[in-house]
Amino acid sequence: MQLRTGRLLLRLPTADDDADALAMLRDPEVMRWNPAPKIVDLTSAREWCRSGADWSDGTHATWHAVDPETSRLLANCSVFAFDADNATAKIGYRVAPWARGRGFGRETVDAVARWAFAERGLARLQLEHAVANVASCRLALAAGFALEGTLRSAEVGGDGVRYDDHVHGRLATEPAVADWGGGPQAR
């Protein structure tokens, strides 16, 4: 399964993503806000990619957004914490440092959200981020996730500091984000 947006190819992670995945996961901003402490070398990064590509247990759907010409990893996005009874799940993402500031994160999150609503039949997706992570808040809002509230002292960041989290939600019934050229095309 692949998704295409105006600028991106979203596909399952592959072993060939290992070097870019390692660089993204070891980036100080990613380590602060969305750490993966067990990813420390190419071997562990390759295993992380392999695990992300294995959706067989139904606990997640993980996508890598890549440049369609170079296959360079630009962002990672997962839908997880599925609640079948309530048709809900959570969504999380990371943007590679070399891809920030160009809207790739927003485009990726929006495309994966559209897929989750259409293909998994979800009614709601929830996105959470540390209140102090202002860039993540901007991305969530731009991807159509309304700010719904604050969870006090909700998480410990990769820096060991306890943070409040913003909670954002997007409903399947809400209009889709379309300013980047429309929805994803499944291939």
N, C-alpha and C positions, 0 to 999 in steps of 0.2 A: 504494500500500500504506500502510495506517495501522494502528497498534496503539493500543488503549485500555487504560488501567489504571483503577483506581478513581478517580483524580483527574486523569489526564493524557491528552492526545492526543499520540502520537508519529507524526511524519510526516516526509516529505522536507523539507529546508530550502527556503525560498522567498526570492525577492528582497525580499519584505515584511519579512523577519526582519533586514534589514541594520542598522538602528539598534540593536536589542537585541543583535545579534551583535557589533557594534563595541563597545558598552558592556561586554559580557561579556569580550571578548578584550583590552580595554585595562584591565581591572580589575587592580590590583596583585598580588592573589593568583594570578589566572590567569596573568598575565605571569611570575610567579616559577616556577610549577610546570608550566605547560603553555602556553608562549608560542607566539604566531603573529605573529612580528615584521613580516611583510609586510602585516598588516592594520592600516592607519593612518588610514583615512577610509571614508566610506560607499561609495565606489566599490569599494575593495578588499574591504570587508565583503560587498558584494553579490556580487562575484566568488567569494569564499570560500563563500558560501551556494550559488551556482550550481554550483560544483565539488563541494560536498558532496552535492548532489541528483543528480549524474551518476554512476551506478553502472555505467555501460556497460563500463568496462575491467575490472571484476571485482576491483579491488584493495581496495575498501572498501564498506561499507554504513553510511551516515551518517544519523542520525535527529536531529530536533529535537523535544524534549519541550516542549509548549506548554500553556498554560491553555486548556481547550476552549471557554471562554466568551469570552475576550479575545484569544486567539492570541498572548499575550505569551510570548516565549521564556524558558524556565526552565532548560533544560539541553540539552547537545549530547552525543551518544554515537556512537562509530564502532567498527565491527569492521573490522580490517585485518590485514595480514601473513598472509593466508590460506595455509595449507599443505595443499593438496588430498591429497597422499600420506598425510599423518598426520591429516587431519581436525581441524586445529587452527587457531587464529587468536588475535590479541590484541584487547583491547577497551580503549578509553580514553574519557574523558569530561571535560566541564567543567560546572560549575554556575554559573549567573548569580548575582552577589552579592545580588540582591534575592530570590533563591529559596533561599538557604542556610538550613540548620538546620531544614528542614521535611520531610526525607526524600525530596525530589523526585529527588535524585541516585541514591539507592539504588533507588528505584522505577524510574527510567529504565534504569539498568544491568541490573537484574534482568529487566525486560521485553525489552530488546534481547538479553540472553543467552538467554532462553527462545526468542526468535525465531530466533537463530543456531543453536541446537541443533535446533529443529523444522524450520526451512525450509532451512537450509544444510547440515544433516546433520553438524554439527561434533560431535566427541567431547570436545573440551577448549577452553576459553578461558583465556587468560593475561592478567592485569592487573598492570602494574608502576607503582610510584610511588616518589618519593623517601622514604626512611625518615623524614626530618624533616617530611614532610607528614602529620601525625598524623590530620587530618580525612579524608584520602584513605584511610588505613588503616582507619579506622572504617567508612567507606562500603563499602570492598571486603568487609570481614568481614560487614557487615550484608546485603550483596547475595549472600552465599553463596560468596564466594571465599576459600578457605582460604589462610592464610599458609604458604608453602612454603620460603622462604629469603631470602637477601640477596645481591644482586649488588654486589660492592664497587666503589666508584668508577665507577659505571655511566653517569652522565649529568652533563652540565653544565646547571644550571638557568638560567632566564631572568635570574637575578641574577649569572651568571658563576661561581658556586660549583659545585665538583664534589661530587656526592652519591652515596651508596650508595642502591640501590633495593631495596625489598621486591618479591618475586615472589609473586603470589597465583594460584591456579588454581581453576577450577570445571569439573566434569565433567558431561557430559550425563546420566550415571547417578545423580547426586546429587539429593537431594530439592530441590525448588524452594522459594524464599522465598515465603511466603504471608501474612505478617502485615499486608500492606497491602490485602488484599482479593482476592488471587488473581492469576492470570496475565493476560497481555495478550490482548485479543480482536482478532484480525485483521479488518480491514474491507476 
